[in-house]
Amino acid sequence: MTYPLGSNRYGKIGVHLATVARDADRHTFTDIEVEVLLQGDFAPAHVDGVNADVLPTDTMRGTCTALARDGVDPVADYARRVAERLLEASPAARSVALEVVTTPWERLEVDGVGHDHAFRPAAGGQQVLWFSLERDGEGPVVEGGVRGLKVLKSTGSAFSGYPTDRYTTLPETRDRIMASTVEARWGTRDAAVDHAALAHAVPATFCARFATHDESESLQHTLHAMGSAVLEAHPEVTWIHFRMPNEHHNTADLAPYGLDNPNVVFVVAGPPSGLIEGTVHRPGVEVPARW
């Protein structure tokens, strides 16, 4: 008996590329990792072992690499070129989806001046762009994001008034360290907006609100404030989703050493940690049903 094939797709992951834009002696270094996935009529390959419509993933890797020759900045333009080329190369594909992760680098300073061609990893996490294109669709869907963005505030956060039962050991607090490694993803009104500018501006906005939300009653409370700040400051953004682990810093017990601890020494806890997710959106906006 042959069973029906459900949804399926295939592609290439981990295409890690670096480019150098050479403006005379002043260079710009870019570090990206690309994932590409095709979806379409690939049932014969699964059911009958017929590969006539299966574009090799080696071709996908080669396409990503070759098209980087003309630059990867802005990333949205590069993703469009790759997507269009792959739809051309794979007639059986109905759509293509790309994830492009940019790891930012900054110039090393020599005597207070950024060096022309020496770099180090920059703070602020990785910038992420998701690009999907349907063969017969109206246009691409483009979403921006960031992951691995570490934030911490040493006060201005509380957690109290929660329910407890026989297995609860967490004490209430009106003053604690709040820390997280933020993953965020956002959508826009128009795929043609300046995604490169938003990749810097949106994290700057929600990080500033994280810092100033000193009335925080929980990480949930601050997440909503961060999302609201983004929608207030960036009219082109229609929704933003956060995934934020609550990375605990517990007050160290110094009594065994004959010392008090006036909230200055903390034990950084490992797993497990709390995990908070939430989406903040404009009224009437349909948010992708991923979460």
VENZIFEN-V970313 format. One record per residue. N is the residue number from 1. RES is the residue in three letters. SS is DSSP state (H for helix, E for strand, C for the rest). BURIAL is # if it has 16 or more other C-alpha atoms within 10 Angstrom, else .. D_LAST is the distance of its C-alpha to the last C-alpha in Angstrom with 2 decimals. Layout:
n/res/ss/burial/d_last
N/RES/SS/BURIAL/D_LAST
N/RES/SS/BURIAL/D_LAST
//
This chain:
n/res/ss/burial/d_last
1/MET/C/./35.38
2/THR/C/./32.81
3/TYR/C/./29.29
4/PRO/C/./27.02
5/LEU/C/./24.71
6/GLY/C/./21.08
7/SER/C/./18.81
8/ASN/C/./19.86
9/ARG/C/./20.21
10/TYR/E/#/22.12
11/GLY/E/#/23.12
12/LYS/E/#/24.14
13/ILE/E/#/22.46
14/GLY/E/./24.16
15/VAL/E/#/26.52
16/HIS/E/#/27.68
17/LEU/E/./30.09
18/ALA/E/./32.17
19/THR/E/#/34.21
20/VAL/E/./37.13
21/ALA/E/./38.12
22/ARG/E/./41.82
23/ASP/E/./43.33
24/ALA/C/./46.82
25/ASP/C/./46.66
26/ARG/E/./43.37
27/HIS/E/#/40.42
28/THR/E/#/36.66
29/PHE/E/#/34.54
30/THR/E/#/31.02
31/ASP/E/#/28.85
32/ILE/E/#/25.92
33/GLU/E/#/23.97
34/VAL/E/#/22.84
35/GLU/E/#/20.61
36/VAL/E/#/21.37
37/LEU/E/#/20.26
38/LEU/E/#/22.12
39/GLN/E/#/21.17
40/GLY/E/#/24.05
41/ASP/C/#/26.88
42/PHE/C/#/27.25
43/ALA/H/#/28.04
44/PRO/H/./31.69
45/ALA/H/./30.81
46/HIS/H/./28.80
47/VAL/H/./31.07
48/ASP/C/./34.48
49/GLY/C/./34.34
50/VAL/C/./35.30
51/ASN/C/./34.09
52/ALA/C/./35.70
53/ASP/C/#/32.45
54/VAL/C/#/30.70
55/LEU/C/#/30.98
56/PRO/C/./31.41
57/THR/H/#/28.76
58/ASP/H/./31.83
59/THR/H/./32.19
60/MET/H/#/28.70
61/ARG/H/#/29.63
62/GLY/H/./32.93
63/THR/H/#/31.46
64/CYS/H/#/29.20
65/THR/H/#/32.25
66/ALA/H/./34.84
67/LEU/H/./33.02
68/ALA/H/#/32.55
69/ARG/H/./36.35
70/ASP/H/./36.03
71/GLY/C/./33.64
72/VAL/C/#/29.94
73/ASP/C/./30.03
74/PRO/C/./28.33
75/VAL/H/#/25.48
76/ALA/H/#/24.19
77/ASP/H/./27.67
78/TYR/H/#/27.83
79/ALA/H/#/24.53
80/ARG/H/#/25.92
81/ARG/H/#/29.17
82/VAL/H/#/27.61
83/ALA/H/#/25.41
84/GLU/H/./28.43
85/ARG/H/./30.70
86/LEU/H/#/28.56
87/LEU/H/#/28.28
88/GLU/H/./32.05
89/ALA/H/./32.61
90/SER/C/#/30.52
91/PRO/C/./31.55
92/ALA/C/#/29.45
93/ALA/E/#/26.18
94/ARG/E/#/24.42
95/SER/E/#/21.88
96/VAL/E/#/21.33
97/ALA/E/#/18.42
98/LEU/E/#/19.24
99/GLU/E/#/17.78
100/VAL/E/#/20.58
101/VAL/E/#/20.60
102/THR/E/#/23.60
103/THR/E/#/25.20
104/PRO/E/#/27.45
105/TRP/E/#/31.08
106/GLU/E/#/33.70
107/ARG/E/#/37.47
108/LEU/E/#/39.65
109/GLU/E/./42.15
110/VAL/E/./45.87
111/ASP/C/./48.06
112/GLY/C/./45.23
113/VAL/E/./44.59
114/GLY/E/./41.71
115/HIS/E/./43.10
116/ASP/E/#/43.25
117/HIS/E/./41.80
118/ALA/E/#/40.56
119/PHE/E/#/36.97
120/ARG/E/./34.71
121/PRO/E/./30.93
122/ALA/E/./29.72
123/ALA/E/./27.59
124/GLY/E/#/24.31
125/GLY/E/#/21.93
126/GLN/E/#/21.10
127/GLN/E/#/20.34
128/VAL/E/#/17.80
129/LEU/E/#/18.03
130/TRP/E/#/16.08
131/PHE/E/#/18.49
132/SER/E/#/18.37
133/LEU/E/#/21.45
134/GLU/E/#/22.45
135/ARG/C/#/26.13
136/ASP/C/./26.77
137/GLY/C/./24.09
138/GLU/C/./25.02
139/GLY/C/./23.90
140/PRO/C/#/21.38
141/VAL/E/#/17.87
142/VAL/E/#/17.80
143/GLU/E/#/15.24
144/GLY/E/#/16.36
145/GLY/E/#/15.32
146/VAL/E/#/16.82
147/ARG/E/#/16.45
148/GLY/E/#/18.97
149/LEU/E/#/20.24
150/LYS/E/./22.09
151/VAL/E/./23.02
152/LEU/E/./25.24
153/LYS/E/#/27.34
154/SER/C/./30.26
155/THR/C/./30.45
156/GLY/C/#/29.02
157/SER/E/#/26.36
158/ALA/C/#/26.75
159/PHE/E/#/25.13
160/SER/C/./27.08
161/GLY/C/./27.31
162/TYR/C/./24.72
163/PRO/C/./25.52
164/THR/C/./27.26
165/ASP/C/./28.60
166/ARG/C/./30.99
167/TYR/C/./28.59
168/THR/C/./27.71
169/THR/C/./29.64
170/LEU/C/./27.93
171/PRO/C/./30.43
172/GLU/C/./29.63
173/THR/E/./30.19
174/ARG/C/./30.86
175/ASP/C/#/31.03
176/ARG/C/#/28.99
177/ILE/C/#/27.67
178/MET/E/#/24.03
179/ALA/E/#/22.61
180/SER/E/#/19.39
181/THR/E/#/18.43
182/VAL/E/#/16.03
183/GLU/E/#/13.41
184/ALA/E/#/12.57
185/ARG/E/#/11.60
186/TRP/E/#/13.09
187/GLY/E/#/14.28
188/THR/E/#/17.88
189/ARG/C/./20.18
190/ASP/C/./22.16
191/ALA/C/#/21.74
192/ALA/C/./25.25
193/VAL/C/./24.68
194/ASP/C/./25.86
195/HIS/H/#/22.85
196/ALA/H/./25.14
197/ALA/H/./26.12
198/LEU/H/#/22.62
199/ALA/H/#/21.74
200/HIS/H/./24.43
201/ALA/H/./24.34
202/VAL/H/#/20.73
203/PRO/H/#/20.72
204/ALA/H/./24.24
205/THR/H/#/23.22
206/PHE/H/#/20.45
207/CYS/H/#/22.64
208/ALA/H/./25.52
209/ARG/H/#/23.68
210/PHE/H/#/22.61
211/ALA/H/#/26.34
212/THR/H/./27.70
213/HIS/C/#/25.46
214/ASP/C/./28.13
215/GLU/C/./27.57
216/SER/E/#/24.31
217/GLU/C/#/23.91
218/SER/C/./20.83
219/LEU/H/#/18.26
220/GLN/H/#/15.94
221/HIS/H/./18.87
222/THR/H/#/19.30
223/LEU/H/#/15.69
224/HIS/H/#/16.13
225/ALA/H/#/19.57
226/MET/H/#/18.51
227/GLY/H/#/16.10
228/SER/H/#/18.85
229/ALA/H/#/21.39
230/VAL/H/#/19.70
231/LEU/H/#/19.59
232/GLU/H/./23.17
233/ALA/H/./24.50
234/HIS/C/./22.94
235/PRO/C/./23.28
236/GLU/C/#/21.99
237/VAL/E/#/18.44
238/THR/E/#/16.45
239/TRP/E/#/13.13
240/ILE/E/#/12.06
241/HIS/E/#/9.07
242/PHE/E/#/10.46
243/ARG/E/#/10.18
244/MET/E/#/13.59
245/PRO/E/#/15.54
246/ASN/E/#/18.42
247/GLU/C/#/21.37
248/HIS/C/#/24.18
249/HIS/E/#/27.78
250/ASN/E/./30.04
251/THR/E/#/33.52
252/ALA/C/./36.06
253/ASP/C/./38.84
254/LEU/C/./42.07
255/ALA/H/./44.39
256/PRO/H/./45.55
257/TYR/H/./46.95
258/GLY/C/./48.72
259/LEU/C/./46.42
260/ASP/C/./44.32
261/ASN/C/./40.91
262/PRO/C/./40.59
263/ASN/C/./36.88
264/VAL/C/./37.67
265/VAL/C/./36.82
266/PHE/E/./33.37
267/VAL/E/./32.16
268/VAL/E/./29.00
269/ALA/C/./26.94
270/GLY/C/./25.27
271/PRO/C/./22.52
272/PRO/C/./21.07
273/SER/C/./19.38
274/GLY/E/./16.98
275/LEU/E/./13.40
276/ILE/E/./11.95
277/GLU/E/./8.62
278/GLY/E/#/8.65
279/THR/E/#/8.93
280/VAL/E/#/12.55
281/HIS/E/#/13.73
282/ARG/C/./17.09
283/PRO/C/./18.25
284/GLY/C/./17.87
285/VAL/C/./15.46
286/GLU/C/./12.94
287/VAL/C/#/9.62
288/PRO/C/./8.11
289/ALA/C/./5.80
290/ARG/C/./3.78
291/TRP/C/./0.00
//
